[in-house]
């Protein structure tokens, strides 16, 4: 309950209630101002000031916590103590450690917490998490320039060989845009959430029918539940559906995974128990702005390509490249960066893998530095253009020996193929 309406029992009993419930307390209750919480508890308690926004206050505060926290394990190890709100000033979230039983449950599947605490110092994390929006803007402009140039080439000379040239350019450059949009899902493109979501939607996600604040729930759940059965992307990297050669081919072709992926991203509803998005939060509903943005892109791409080139242009020059290069590329990348050619029980002990591959492989499978995937999972606050430096620092640290770096995506695929069939995976279904 907001502190502005009710005082906590400890305040009432002590008779030392402050003039305003969000002012520094003089009693034994755990409601503190931003400065007092930081001074008294440092790392044990965390508080954040949030500008007033037109949405659920708890959702807004946790949303900021998701964007700035160094480790999602910390979120699972904390609970909401109090939400303070001063009229026309700020909202404040105070978190404390959960009881021992809850902490034990939350860390059952958290083998990565020691890495987050040792591989990088807090000052290094803060420096690497510094946003440089111009980097993303320049990359987005370059990718769209390549896509528009490919459209123009086919429009100017619509023959089979220009179409074959255009398809990989469009698909691969949109895949690069999608990886930048992945940073947008983490709210790591612009400091402002509103600006981040607007531009991520407008220039990256809306062309494929997605909206950041709605469709990022699946990805945030993947980060929070990696190496657990609750991971919504588990079907991408677990071996239970890739235990034989035919099953692996079905997965790599997208036939066995496209429906599961689409259902998780587009059809899933926010869980009522999710601390990041309360059930009554408006983030699960499409707004008029969303509908206008989605409809505008459909008209621009579908209508524009049909008018400039022909009826076949939208499916051939947009849907097909997106499927072949963005969806299948990301599908394969997620599989290669979280899987092992062994049973899932043993694989769950370490599912964060980075790749040191050649430039062509990185461009095709993991553009925009997504090959440094372990660093991204350990610290989601680090934007994509700082991941190479983060990877260099953690590789130099002696405690990184438990992490894994592979040389080639396609080399790993050959190794996985050679290990099939994996009998333990078939038995574990």
Buried (B, 14 or more C-beta within 10 A) or exposed (E): EBBEEEBBEBBEEBEEBBEEBBBBBEBEBBBBBBEBBBEEBEEEBBBBBBEEBEBBBBBBBBBBBBBBBBBBBBBBBBBBBBBBBBEEEBBBBBBBEBEEEBBEEBEEBBBBBEBBBEBBEEEBBEBBBEBEBEBBBEBBEEBBEBBEEBBEBBBEEBEEEBBEEBBBBBBBBBBBBBBBBBBBBBBBBBEEBEEBBBBBBBBBBBBBEBBBBBBBBBBBBBBBBBBEEEBBBBBBBBBBBBBBEEBBEBBBEBEBBBEBBEEBBBEBEBEEEBBBBBEEBEBBEEEEEBEEBBEEBBEEBBEBBEEBBBEEBBEBBBEBBBBBBBBBBBBBBBBBBBBBBBBBEEBBEBBBBBBBBEEEBBBBBBBBBBBBBBBBBBBBBBBBBBBEBBBEBBBEEEEBEEBBBBEBBBBBBEEBEEEBBBEBBBEBE
